[in-house]
Amino acid sequence: MITFRTATPTDADALNLLVNSAYRGDSSKKGWTTEADLLGGQRTDAEKILEMIQDPFSRIELAMENDQILGCVYLKQENETLYFGMLTVNPDMQAKGIGKLLLNHLETVARHLKCHTIRMTVISVRSELIAFYERRGYQFTGKTEPFPEKDPRFGLPKAKLLFHEFAKKLV
């Protein structure tokens, strides 16, 4: 049975391994969330994850089974909006509904925090990922932002990339 809990500082190293395995390198190619063809380098590092965990306005929620981290999602409260990013599922566990469970969980968290909107950004060329979010009620807001090309902690783009913002109103 999958349960959820909020990450603690002791989870930072395990989350670093999980996130990088799902987004970068050969291990990420087992799943459909890989960015290995778009970006080189790492997706994050333990120091950045620790910053996220220790920020009083953000947290990382974990999907757990038998004390094993199956997935995670980063959440940051922005007044009445909840931003999410770094939605990650272990590449060996993808396509089993864990990502959908994490989305449902973050919506529960948003309601608990009295947020009316959930927003996130997606690399504009990730059409399969965009379609995944659109099927779950997220809509393109028209807003874009540049990919942080000068921050190697977030990855090294192999081409010019752009983020598209998507949002969902909670009812």
Secondary structure in CASP SS format (residue, H / E / C, confidence):
PFRMAT SS
TARGET T0000
AUTHOR 0000-0000-0000
METHOD secondary structure of the structure
MODEL  1
M C 1.00
I C 1.00
T E 1.00
F E 1.00
R E 1.00
T E 1.00
A C 1.00
T C 1.00
P H 1.00
T H 1.00
D H 1.00
A H 1.00
D H 1.00
A H 1.00
L H 1.00
N H 1.00
L H 1.00
L H 1.00
V H 1.00
N H 1.00
S H 1.00
A H 1.00
Y H 1.00
R C 1.00
G H 1.00
D H 1.00
S H 1.00
S H 1.00
K C 1.00
K C 1.00
G C 1.00
W C 1.00
T C 1.00
T C 1.00
E C 1.00
A C 1.00
D C 1.00
L C 1.00
L E 1.00
G E 1.00
G C 1.00
Q C 1.00
R C 1.00
T C 1.00
D C 1.00
A H 1.00
E H 1.00
K H 1.00
I H 1.00
L H 1.00
E H 1.00
M H 1.00
I H 1.00
Q H 1.00
D C 1.00
P C 1.00
F C 1.00
S E 1.00
R E 1.00
I E 1.00
E E 1.00
L E 1.00
A E 1.00
M E 1.00
E E 1.00
N C 1.00
D C 1.00
Q E 1.00
I E 1.00
L E 1.00
G E 1.00
C E 1.00
V E 1.00
Y E 1.00
L E 1.00
K E 1.00
Q E 1.00
E E 1.00
N C 1.00
E C 1.00
T E 1.00
L E 1.00
Y E 1.00
F E 1.00
G E 1.00
M E 1.00
L E 1.00
T E 1.00
V E 1.00
N C 1.00
P H 1.00
D H 1.00
M H 1.00
Q C 1.00
A C 1.00
K C 1.00
G C 1.00
I H 1.00
G H 1.00
K H 1.00
L H 1.00
L H 1.00
L H 1.00
N H 1.00
H H 1.00
L H 1.00
E H 1.00
T H 1.00
V H 1.00
A H 1.00
R H 1.00
H H 1.00
L C 1.00
K C 1.00
C C 1.00
H C 1.00
T E 1.00
I E 1.00
R E 1.00
M E 1.00
T E 1.00
V E 1.00
I E 1.00
S C 1.00
V C 1.00
R C 1.00
S H 1.00
E H 1.00
L H 1.00
I H 1.00
A H 1.00
F H 1.00
Y H 1.00
E H 1.00
R H 1.00
R C 1.00
G C 1.00
Y C 1.00
Q E 1.00
F E 1.00
T E 1.00
G E 1.00
K E 1.00
T E 1.00
E E 1.00
P E 1.00
F C 1.00
P C 1.00
E C 1.00
K C 1.00
D C 1.00
P C 1.00
R C 1.00
F C 1.00
G C 1.00
L E 1.00
P E 1.00
K C 1.00
A C 1.00
K C 1.00
L C 1.00
L E 1.00
F E 1.00
H E 1.00
E E 1.00
F E 1.00
A E 1.00
K E 1.00
K E 1.00
L C 1.00
V C 1.00
END
